[in-house]
Amino acid sequence: MSAIVLFIATIAAIAGWWLSQQRLAAKPWLEQGIAVDLRGERGSSVPAAKIGLGVFLAVVGSLFALLISAYSMRTTMVDWRELPLPRLVWFNTGVLVISSVALQWALTAARHDDHDGLIAGLLVGGASAVMFLIGQLVVWQQLNIAGYVMASNPANSFFYLITALHGLHVTGGLVALGRATVKLWRGAPMTQMRLSVELCTIYWHFLLLVWLVLLGLLTGWTDNFVDICRQLLT
Amino acid sequence: MVDIPFDQVAGIPPAEVAEVELYHPHSWWTRYVFSQDAKVIAVQYSITAMSIGMVALVLSWMMRLQLGFPGTFSFIDANQYLQFITMHGMIMVIYLLTALFLGGFGNYLIPLMVGARDMVFPYVNMLSYWVYLLAVLVLAATFFVPGGPTGAGWTLYPPQAILSGTPGQDWGIVLMLASLILFIIGFTMGGLNYVVTVLQARTRGMTLMRMPLTVWGIFTATVMALLAFPALFVASVMLLLDRLLGTSFFMPTLVEMGQLTKYGGGSPILFQHLFWFFGHPEVYIVALPAFGIISDLISTHARKNIFGYRMMVWAIVAIGALSFVVWAHHMYVSGMHPYFGFFFATTTLIIAIPTAIKVYNWVLTLWRGDIHLTVPMLFALGFIVTFVNGGLTGLFLGNVVVDVPLSDTMFVVAHFHMVMGIAPIMAVFGGIYHWYPKVTGRMLNDALGRFHFWVTFIGAYAVFFPMHYLGLLGMPRRYHDIGETTFVPASAHDLNAFMSVAALIVGFAQLVFLFNLVWSLFKGKEAGGNPWGATSLEWQTPETPPGHGNWGKELPVVYRWAYDYSVPGAARDFIPQNEPPAKVLAQGAHP
């Protein structure tokens, strides 16, 4: 459970930092009038949707941290047999990186009112994300053909579960991206588009980060790190 | 620290509020059924939660009938008894209390109390309710599928949860897990709303430290739930895969009915870790909103400011943070390392400190207050008593050496029913009696309310207080029939019969409450806008019940905290949060 405890500690640190900015030591019973509201003074420029996405990412982060915790606990059992990762996984990772870069490009274009660049970025980003998903499905198929089916070993079960949950989150992102693209298609003004594209980009970068962490876990690179964590906590 | 200078006489000009893009319903369907108005969603959540809660109440009757009069009722066999236990626990904890506190009270009170027009993502909020309803329907469907609902116990521990000896192995467990997954998805949608609304949609002047404690409680509980429910989600998905696809996340190598199963190598303890990583914060997800509601009820009905507001806020936050590092105290008998047990016992006992601060502050708020023994106040007092009672037995069970012999006895059942069954439901009732006039514009009947309180309070004690003794005798929980044992004397059986009769009576009192809810809707006394003389914003709406968009043209401006009761020199014994200082000064107050 070290991964999730670390994750919660990180969230707690962020929450603690935020709370420390909120005048929690105020004595409201002595104050009247309009107290200075930090949110009103500088924070309100952050749109609600962006805060909402941030909170949602914390939830998704918690989900994957828990999976990592479960994974690292289960690997210590005797029946664990490592799963050979097909090479295609590396290609898929590259495609996901391209997807993230393309969306960043789209965001830059949106900020510079570059309509064509925005469309190109969104399309490339969306297409490469779809390609990533197809690639992941092909990886599943390759593993299945090679006899690494879901139930034959816990390492396989975790691989399928983790990639499926990550893929589902990418699919959800594609729905949002699709809606943003349709909005642009219908001629929404650039000022409206900026926020949509920014939210998609943040989400894409987050999912890329999650994928890189998961990849490290699945390839065993993080084993040493996990070992250190376990030793620290036991 | 610096106040915006304001004109003493004219007050502060209303905040310039940007035109809010409110969704305006165009038909009966979008107004009352597929509504995006948080108030309607709150009522929908509450009615659904209370309906499924009635099912859980009937299940508890069944269990008590069997325990009190074993062998008398032929329609309750051992399998059904286990199914009743499981569904009673699951429904009460998740589908009733969590949904009612966050989906019901949260949706209704957050926008009104912080001075917002609605939740920030109304569409997602609507979706949240419909997914929750689907989860409830899937749960209810398990009563009608072949084999019936699962009887695995509300903790659903593998391996027994998915083995053939457990009732509901075919369909029950699958639908149960599917329902939980749906619930979590639905809750996440709602939870994002509650958190972001508190963060972003507070009206001008509503600093965090001016929010009523109810909002603080619901807000913190929601943050915890958002982080903790994924653990149940992961555990449910993995258990579902074990059951359906034959994976071995949790399932060890074992022999079932003389046959080696397809499973091997899995770790049941892993499930326990995941489950309780959710399960313990869940206790506080239910308790923190109750803490908040009780604080507001006590302050309002004792006409006195809440004692130690800052401490109350800090305690809520501290409890929320600490509750993530105590989960393994539910697993003392799982064979864990003794040092682990020591660590978790320590963190568990530390939580008692902020909790005790809260209890002292409630009592000190009552001290020399002008206590009005209204029905909400009665329930608030009932909450304090039952919560202290259940909390003290929690100190027993938090210690490993005390817990080990008491584990899996009726003592544990008595403890958690007192602390997270009776106490939160007292807060629910208190809250409903308190805010019903705002929701409907009419008062609940007072005589029926008092009857409801006294029967529920005394009856709940009659059920659960003797249960501690049964537990100390060693009477195990989850047993369909104790049978002939040497350590359980005949008097214990008489006690069981007494508790069962009390449970039946308490259950009927809830029917009186439901009758009151419906009857008062039509025949209740007109409440007016602010029947309790309360300060917080929801009582200052231009209309009662609040209209679409909650406020008139302008959002309220907040000038003070929510607890200005009995301020010396003020004309009235309460000053609403949105009353400008100039107006109070004009009336001759010295705040």
Interface residues (C-beta under 8 A of the other chain):
Chain A: M1 I4 V5 I8 I11 A12 A15 L19 Q22 R23 L24 A25 A26 K27 P28 W29 E31 Q32 G33 I34 A35 V36 D37 R39 G40 S44 V46 A48 A49 I51 G52 V55 F56 A58 V59 S62 L63 L66 L67 S69 A70 M73 R74 M77 V78 D79 W80 M150 A151 P154 S157 F158 L161 L165 T234
Chain B: M1 V2 D3 I4 F6 I12 V120 F121 T188 G191 L192 V195 V196 L199 Q200 A201 R202 R204 G205 M206 T207 L208 M209 R210 V223 L226 L227 A228 P230 A231 F233 V234 V237 M238 L241 L245 G246 T247 S248 F249 K262 G264 G265 G266 S267 L270 H273 L274 F277 N305 Y309 R310 V313 W314 V317 A321 F324 V325 H337 V557 V558 Y559 R560 W561 Y563 D564 P581 P591
